Amino acid sequence: MAKNQLMRMEVEGVAATLRTLSKADPELRKASIKNIKAAAGPLVNEARSLIPNQRPLSGWTHWKGGYEAAKIRSKITVNFRSGARKGRNEIPLLRMIMKGAPGAIFDVAGSASRGKTRAGRQFVQVLNSREGRASRAMWPAAERRLVDVQQAVSNAVDEMTRQMNRDLDS
């Protein structure tokens, strides 16, 4: 199976706030995490929109799970990480991940090599000519939406902090 493709966005200073929230107000922590993940919605939607409906190669029916656009789109997700790295007040907060071989192959085929076999080289060449060079979905989506997502995450973190401060003042 192909390795999951991922993209990270790191936000500093949130680890301590989340640790405090888990003790002080677990419900606020859950709501805050939900808001932070929701902030990445435009990024995920953009990446999903870049997956073509039609198979990019006519023979790609059963190989590596086959090419099914709806299935590939459903495997583009965002994960939330709440644990800080050891010795640091830093969390790799959100990761956009493309799970599964067909999506990963579509997205990055040809990025590391032009193909090792004649058939592999032809596969990459045809995919590049029809769908553009690797990365075909994840990075273009990030380039288009990451600034908006960063602002939305920042707003969600600010709201979480304001709510926590209100709760602590009460």
C-alpha positions in Angstrom: 0.0 0.0 0.0 1.2 3.5 -0.8 2.3 5.7 2.1 -0.3 8.2 3.2 0.4 11.7 1.8 0.1 14.4 4.4 0.5 18.2 4.8 0.9 19.9 8.1 0.0 23.2 9.7 1.7 23.9 13.0 0.4 26.4 15.5 2.6 27.3 18.5 1.3 27.9 22.1 -1.8 25.8 21.9 -0.5 22.7 23.8 -0.6 24.4 27.2 -4.1 25.8 26.6 -5.4 22.4 25.5 -3.9 20.7 28.5 -5.4 23.3 30.8 -8.8 22.9 29.1 -8.8 19.2 29.4 -8.7 19.6 33.2 -10.8 22.8 33.5 -13.5 22.3 30.9 -13.5 19.1 28.8 -16.6 20.2 26.9 -15.0 23.5 25.8 -12.0 21.5 24.7 -14.2 19.2 22.5 -16.0 22.2 21.0 -12.7 23.9 20.3 -11.2 20.9 18.6 -14.4 20.6 16.5 -14.1 24.3 15.5 -10.4 23.9 14.6 -11.0 20.9 12.4 -14.0 22.7 10.8 -11.6 25.5 9.9 -9.8 23.1 7.6 -13.0 22.3 5.6 -12.2 24.6 2.7 -8.8 23.0 2.3 -10.2 19.5 2.2 -13.0 20.6 -0.2 -10.4 22.2 -2.5 -8.3 19.0 -2.6 -11.4 16.9 -3.2 -12.4 19.1 -6.1 -9.1 18.5 -7.8 -9.8 14.7 -8.1 -11.1 14.2 -11.6 -14.5 12.3 -12.0 -13.2 10.2 -14.9 -10.3 7.8 -14.6 -7.2 9.7 -15.6 -6.0 6.5 -17.5 -8.5 4.2 -19.2 -6.9 1.0 -18.0 -6.8 2.0 -14.3 -9.8 -0.2 -13.2 -8.5 -2.8 -10.8 -4.8 -1.9 -10.3 -4.0 -0.9 -6.7 -7.7 -0.8 -5.8 -8.9 0.9 -9.0 -9.7 4.5 -9.6 -13.0 5.5 -8.1 -13.2 9.3 -7.7 -15.8 9.3 -4.9 -13.8 6.8 -2.8 -10.6 8.8 -3.3 -12.3 12.0 -2.3 -13.7 10.4 0.8 -10.2 9.4 1.9 -9.0 13.0 2.0 -9.4 14.0 5.6 -8.0 16.2 8.3 -6.6 14.8 11.5 -6.3 16.8 14.8 -3.3 16.2 17.0 -3.4 17.4 20.6 -0.2 16.1 22.0 2.8 18.4 22.2 6.2 17.2 21.1 8.5 16.2 23.9 10.1 19.3 25.5 8.2 21.7 23.3 5.0 23.7 23.6 4.2 22.9 20.0 1.6 20.7 18.4 1.4 19.6 14.8 -2.2 20.7 15.1 -3.8 19.7 11.8 -2.8 17.3 9.1 -4.5 16.9 5.7 -4.1 13.3 4.7 -4.8 11.4 1.5 -5.3 7.8 2.6 -5.1 4.8 0.2 -3.1 3.8 -2.8 -5.2 5.1 -5.7 -5.4 8.6 -4.3 -1.7 8.7 -3.3 -0.7 7.4 -6.7 -2.9 9.9 -8.6 -1.5 12.7 -6.5 2.2 12.0 -6.5 3.1 9.5 -9.2 6.2 10.8 -10.9 7.4 13.0 -8.1 10.3 10.7 -7.0 11.1 9.1 -10.3 9.9 8.9 -13.9 9.1 5.2 -13.5 11.3 2.2 -13.1 9.9 0.1 -15.9 8.8 1.0 -19.4 5.1 0.7 -18.4 5.8 2.8 -15.3 7.4 5.5 -17.4 4.5 5.5 -19.8 2.0 5.7 -16.9 3.8 8.7 -15.4 4.2 10.4 -18.8 0.5 10.0 -19.7 -0.6 11.0 -16.2 1.6 14.1 -16.3 0.3 15.1 -19.8 -3.4 14.7 -18.8 -3.4 15.8 -15.2 -0.3 17.9 -14.7 2.8 17.1 -12.7 2.8 15.8 -9.2 1.4 16.9 -6.7 -1.9 17.1 -8.5 -4.4 17.7 -5.6 -2.9 18.1 -2.1 -0.3 20.9 -2.7 -2.4 22.9 -5.1 -5.2 22.8 -2.6 -2.9 24.0 0.1 -1.5 26.8 -2.0 -5.0 28.0 -2.7 -6.5 27.7 0.7 -3.9 27.5 3.4 -3.9 31.2 4.2 -7.7 31.1 4.8 -7.4 28.0 6.9 -4.6 29.4 9.0 -6.7 32.5 9.7 -9.8 30.4 10.5 -7.7 28.2 12.9 -6.2 31.3 14.5 -9.7 32.6 15.0 -10.8 29.3 16.5 -7.8 29.2 18.9 -8.5 32.9 19.9 -12.1 32.1 20.6 -11.1 29.0 22.6 -8.7 31.2 24.7 -11.3 34.0 25.2 -13.9 31.4 26.3 -11.4 29.8 28.7 -10.5 33.2 30.1 -14.2 34.0 30.6 -14.7 30.7 32.4 -11.7 31.2 34.6 -12.8 34.8 35.5 -16.3 33.5 36.6 
